[in-house]
Amino acid sequence: MSGTHGTETTAGPVLGNVAPEATSATGEPGDNGAALEAVGRVARAVMPVTGVIADPTQLRTYECDGLAHYRVTPALVVLPETTQQLAAVVRACSEHGVPFVARGSGTGLSGGALPRADGVLVVTSRMRTIREIRREDQRAVVDPGVINLDVTRAATPHGYYYAPDPSSQQICSIGGNLAENSGGAHCLKYGFTSNHVLGTELVTPQGDVVQLGGLAPDAPGYDLLGTVVGSEGTLGIATTATVRLVRLPQEVRTLLVGFPSTDEAGAATSAIISAGVLPAAIEMMDALAIEAAEAAVHCNYPAGAGAVLVVELDGASAEVEHEYAQVEAFCREHGAFELRLATDPAERALIWKGRKSAFAAVGRISPDYIVQDGVIPRTALPEVLRAIAELSSSSGVRVANVFHAGDGNLHPLVLFDESKPGAGEAAEKVSGAILDLCISHGGAITGEHGVGVDKAAYMPKMFTDDDLDTMQLVRCAFDPDGIANPGKVFPTPRLCGEVPGKRKKAHPLVEAGLADAF
Amino acid sequence: MTTTSSTRLEAARAALTSACGDVTDGSPADAVDGVPVALVARPASTPEVAEVLRAAAAHGLTVVPRGRGTKLSWGQPPEQADLVLDVSRMGAVLDHAAGDLIVETQAGALLTDVQRTVGSAGQRLSLDEAVPGSSIGGTLATNMSGPRRVAVGTARDLLLGVTVVRADGVVAKAGGRVVKNVAGYDLGKLVIGSFGTLVVVTEAVFRLHPVPAARQVVSVLFAAAADAGRLAQQVVHAQLVPAAVEVDWPADGPGAVHVLLEGTEAGVAARSAALVELVGGRSAAGDLPAGWGRLPWADAPGTALKATFALSALPAVLSAGRDAAASAGVGLTLRGSAGAGVVYGALPADADVTAVRAVVTRLRQACTAAGGALVVLDGPAEVKSGVDTWGPVPALDLMRRVKERFDPERRLAPGRFVGGI
């Protein structure tokens, strides 16, 4: 096996219920030598010399994404600047049977961009142009490497913004968001990436360039776009995204509320939702998560709180005012002992800083931790939180809870110290048990971080063989040779067999008159 | 025309009858867009649907899935329709989890039954019933939506999970029962708008929304397409969060832009006052305008068009349609969502094919130029055979490959969908 699988890391989130070797997700270094050389030749022919990396030291820069526990050095890294360059490389991969993995900013938390030792890593960070801000159409067209927050920055002068806001929005890319169907704190009201990406130019695993969806809704034919979004790089690589821009709200009110415990905070959340109020966000942190955030960013959350809620209301002023009164009343009814309303952007930013930095902040109170991402029906929240607390006390493993309370998306942070023998295993056991809790309550094994390499082994707990087999029919249609991010999402690859009526078009570069057939 | 021989048909009937018990001969009323149907099976459960599809596969029958049959003639007529698989006996609303704002329903359930069930808890499935009597399955298969799509989107934004049966009888689920879930491929999206050509949907889970306390409609009349465009732009760029922005332009007479505002009593009053100040017009509480959310061909079936376009192209699309209809000497009624970029058009049943083709061509140019498409959803037989109904479809090759993987024998509604899928 590859000697590059790092188990030495302790800096980032650590997870590993299944080693990547066991999922056949990573390939063997040294495999595909001749084929890789052929792909390398194509890459060097179509893009600048700085866009092709084969030097072992430089390659190691790309050995992991945000799930740093898994490390694999890719055989080759390419950084295309155009769709044509990217398509040429993918086509070469297809022709030579070389697996490829797409990577945006590398912030993913499920190892979706974990490279292949026998494959090519296609990095979109040099495709960073915001092509169009179309205020009159409420759309933007952007390259895949464009940073999430930069879309909002470009749209704000026009009175618009891009709604999906993962915590990593200052560095994560739109292409990565598209691949993972990323969420964020505000998806309670505004939905996920899949609700905001209306079109994409996709390079298929065979290197063809196709347009799916676009400026207009309801494109005739199968909604391939809807399947591609969230497919974690297994159906191709997006080279542009047409995204929805949302009008900036007339008013935003952000409320920080302190509660004695998560029970009261959970009850207040249920009361708010049951009353028909739909806040932009309802986030919860428990005492341990608050402690970590305080240590890291001094967010000055209410002292002595067993839980805090961050509730954000936005929309037309007349509605927000009314909803605010309701939310305030529900919180007080359920034991809130302190309510703070952010009255200016600086105060609002401080409230959010505590929440958005929570994952990293946990590093202040524990040398190692696992970020979990499970979903439960919101009404099961109190029961599941109690069960997590029991798991924690019976195992002696501390768990900090940070989550999107409004939609039942939990992010338990399982704390441990890897220098202590057995601690890592104990933490992984608790982390796995939390996922089992989510599944047994009718929930999901991932709400926004993706399956990647990390949770492929959990897929059979949520889906039957027939379910997974049916999903993979789509995979076979797009990628019959199984070269697009193989080993991710599905625990067992499906053999696709012959492609009925397989047709190959002329090479895009040949078509464009830019190159002869390779 | 069916090519199934009578002996084969008898063997198939026996197999189907043991699969689900409720199998009858197809009547003229069962014909699918003029294509005669030999048999109709009405399974009562997902396992029975699977049995029926296995029996159909074993006996080489083509199958057209049917919900309540309100949109069965949409698309092209199937090449063949040996068996109609009718899911109307699967009409139960299975579970309404009010606290979680979700509903789980069988595919044959009426949209109105779902609304009644969830309405008792002050909630709604935010899919307007564009065609009265629609089932959940038919609504998904045709990707139908209505005015409220501006605020909450369409089926693709509301569907959380599906149970489907493949052409080979394998039952599969995707998605789940929670609002947030990124585990596995989102097959629900693939099924929406697939016109029964990919799988048979048997159950669906949707997210729900609370029914707002109050609503108000602000209506402004317009005489020219440019005015409609200006009004729509003013409305969508205001910060008043409309639930719907409709345009309604009858073949004879002025058009109107209707803006629906929903929310709290006080909020709606303030927002509609602000909107009237911005765009003029009248504000009316309570009742929705006549024809609200109804497709323009509802009262007089003819040729049914669906135009999609980038928002700012509204005036270009409206005027292309009106100008083309005027030159062709036919009346064109237009109605749809100015806030979403989707407008439906109705041409009279007696319009000749040349006139229809002229209107379709002009409208298609305008829509395509605006990043959209023009589809002839329904129409008389001579229109369907004499006009390119689906128009150009990008990525058609990839769609064909998806169809080939799911239904390699082309058993499900063959020929009904884009590119002859």
Contacts between the chains, C-beta under 8 A, distances in Angstrom:
chain1	res1	chain2	res2	distance
A	134	B	310	7.3
A	134	B	312	7.6
A	135	B	237	7.6
A	136	B	233	6.5
A	136	B	311	6.7
A	136	B	312	3.8
A	137	B	310	4.2
A	137	B	311	4.7
A	137	B	312	5.1
A	137	B	341	8.0
A	138	B	236	6.6
A	138	B	311	6.0
A	139	B	310	7.0
A	159	B	237	6.9
A	180	B	182	6.8
A	181	B	182	4.8
A	181	B	186	7.7
A	183	B	180	6.2
A	183	B	182	7.7
A	187	B	180	6.8
A	191	B	153	7.4
A	191	B	157	6.3
A	192	B	180	7.2
A	192	B	182	7.7
A	194	B	156	7.7
A	194	B	186	6.9
A	194	B	189	7.5
A	195	B	153	6.2
A	195	B	157	5.2
A	199	B	371	7.8
A	204	B	398	6.8
A	208	B	397	7.9
A	210	B	394	6.5
A	210	B	395	4.2
A	210	B	397	7.9
A	210	B	398	6.0
A	211	B	394	4.8
A	211	B	395	6.7
A	212	B	394	7.3
A	212	B	395	5.6
A	214	B	371	4.4
A	214	B	372	7.6
A	215	B	309	7.8
A	215	B	310	3.8
A	215	B	341	7.9
A	215	B	370	6.9
A	215	B	371	3.2
A	215	B	372	7.1
A	216	B	308	4.1
A	216	B	309	5.1
A	216	B	310	5.7
A	216	B	341	5.3
A	216	B	367	7.2
A	216	B	370	6.5
A	216	B	371	4.8
A	216	B	372	3.1
A	216	B	373	6.9
A	217	B	154	7.4
A	217	B	308	5.8
A	217	B	340	5.9
A	217	B	341	5.9
A	217	B	342	6.1
A	217	B	372	8.0
A	218	B	143	6.2
A	218	B	154	7.3
A	218	B	193	7.2
A	218	B	306	7.5
A	218	B	308	5.2
A	218	B	342	6.1
A	218	B	373	8.0
A	219	B	308	7.4
A	219	B	372	7.9
A	219	B	373	6.2
A	219	B	393	7.9
A	219	B	394	7.5
A	220	B	193	7.9
A	220	B	373	5.2
A	220	B	375	5.1
A	220	B	390	5.7
A	220	B	391	7.0
A	220	B	393	5.5
A	220	B	418	5.6
A	221	B	193	7.9
A	221	B	390	8.0
A	221	B	393	4.7
A	221	B	394	7.9
A	221	B	395	7.0
A	221	B	396	6.7
A	221	B	399	5.1
A	221	B	417	7.6
A	221	B	418	4.5
A	221	B	419	7.7
A	222	B	190	5.7
A	222	B	193	7.4
A	222	B	194	5.8
A	222	B	198	7.1
A	222	B	399	4.8
A	222	B	402	5.8
A	222	B	403	7.9
A	223	B	143	8.0
A	223	B	156	6.4
A	223	B	189	4.7
A	223	B	190	6.0
A	223	B	192	5.9
A	223	B	193	6.0
A	224	B	190	7.5
A	224	B	395	6.0
A	224	B	398	6.0
A	224	B	399	6.7
A	224	B	402	7.2
A	225	B	189	7.8
A	226	B	156	5.6
A	226	B	186	5.9
A	226	B	188	7.9
A	226	B	189	2.6
A	226	B	190	6.6
A	226	B	192	7.4
A	227	B	185	5.7
A	227	B	186	6.0
A	227	B	187	7.2
A	227	B	189	5.7
A	227	B	190	5.0
A	229	B	186	7.4
A	230	B	182	5.3
A	230	B	185	7.5
A	230	B	186	5.8
A	231	B	185	5.9
A	247	B	236	7.5
A	247	B	237	6.8
A	247	B	238	8.0
A	247	B	239	5.9
A	247	B	241	7.9
A	248	B	239	7.1
A	249	B	239	6.5
A	249	B	241	7.9
A	250	B	239	3.9
A	250	B	240	8.0
A	270	B	99	6.7
A	273	B	99	7.8
A	273	B	101	7.1
A	274	B	98	7.9
A	274	B	99	6.6
A	275	B	210	7.9
A	276	B	122	6.5
A	276	B	210	3.1
A	276	B	211	7.4
A	276	B	212	7.5
A	276	B	213	7.7
A	277	B	210	7.9
A	278	B	209	7.4
A	278	B	210	7.1
A	315	B	241	5.5
A	316	B	239	6.2
A	316	B	240	5.6
A	316	B	241	5.2
A	316	B	263	7.5
A	316	B	267	6.4
A	316	B	270	7.6
A	316	B	271	5.3
A	317	B	270	7.8
A	318	B	263	7.8
A	318	B	264	7.8
A	318	B	266	6.1
A	318	B	267	4.1
A	318	B	269	7.8
A	318	B	270	3.7
A	318	B	271	5.9
A	319	B	241	7.5
A	319	B	263	4.8
A	319	B	264	6.0
A	319	B	267	3.8
A	319	B	271	7.5
A	321	B	267	7.9
A	322	B	264	4.6
A	322	B	266	5.9
A	322	B	267	5.7
A	323	B	264	7.7
A	375	B	176	8.0
A	375	B	178	4.6
A	375	B	179	8.0
A	375	B	180	5.1
A	375	B	181	5.8
A	376	B	178	6.8
A	377	B	97	6.6
A	377	B	99	7.8
A	377	B	100	4.3
A	377	B	102	7.6
A	377	B	177	6.7
A	377	B	178	5.9
A	378	B	99	6.9
A	378	B	100	5.5
A	379	B	97	7.1
A	379	B	99	4.0
A	379	B	100	5.3
A	404	B	180	7.3
A	407	B	178	7.7
A	407	B	179	4.9
A	407	B	180	4.8
A	408	B	100	7.7
A	408	B	178	6.0
A	408	B	179	7.2
A	408	B	180	7.0
A	409	B	180	4.8
A	442	B	176	7.4
A	442	B	177	5.0
A	442	B	178	7.1
A	443	B	176	7.2
A	443	B	177	7.8
A	443	B	178	5.1
A	443	B	181	7.9
A	444	B	176	5.1
A	444	B	178	5.4
A	444	B	180	7.2
A	444	B	181	3.8
A	444	B	182	7.7
A	444	B	183	5.2
A	445	B	183	5.1
A	446	B	181	7.4
A	446	B	182	5.3
A	446	B	183	5.2
A	447	B	178	7.6
A	447	B	180	4.1
A	447	B	181	6.3
A	447	B	182	6.6
A	448	B	180	6.6
A	448	B	182	5.9
A	449	B	182	7.6
A	450	B	182	5.7
A	451	B	182	7.5
A	451	B	183	5.8
A	451	B	184	7.1
A	455	B	183	7.5
A	459	B	183	6.8
A	459	B	184	6.6
A	462	B	176	7.4
A	462	B	183	5.7
A	462	B	184	7.6
A	463	B	173	7.0
A	463	B	174	7.9
A	463	B	183	7.6
A	463	B	184	6.1
A	464	B	172	7.6
A	464	B	173	7.4
A	466	B	170	5.2
A	466	B	171	6.3
A	466	B	172	5.1
A	467	B	172	4.8
A	467	B	173	5.1
A	467	B	174	6.5
A	467	B	184	7.4
A	468	B	184	7.3
A	469	B	170	7.4
A	469	B	172	7.4
A	470	B	164	7.5
A	470	B	166	6.5
A	470	B	170	6.7
A	470	B	172	3.6
A	470	B	174	7.4
A	470	B	187	6.8
A	471	B	172	7.8
A	471	B	174	6.5
A	471	B	184	5.3
A	471	B	185	4.2
A	471	B	187	6.3
A	473	B	402	7.7
A	473	B	405	4.2
A	473	B	406	5.6
A	474	B	185	5.5
A	474	B	187	7.3
A	474	B	190	6.9
A	474	B	402	6.4
A	474	B	405	7.3
A	475	B	185	7.7
A	476	B	405	5.2
A	477	B	398	7.0
A	477	B	401	4.1
A	477	B	402	4.3
A	477	B	404	7.2
A	477	B	405	4.6
A	478	B	398	6.9
A	478	B	401	7.5
A	489	B	184	6.9
A	489	B	185	8.0
A	499	B	401	6.9
A	499	B	404	7.8
A	500	B	401	7.9
A	500	B	404	4.4
A	500	B	408	6.0
A	501	B	400	7.0
A	501	B	401	7.6
A	501	B	404	6.3
A	503	B	397	6.3
A	505	B	397	7.9
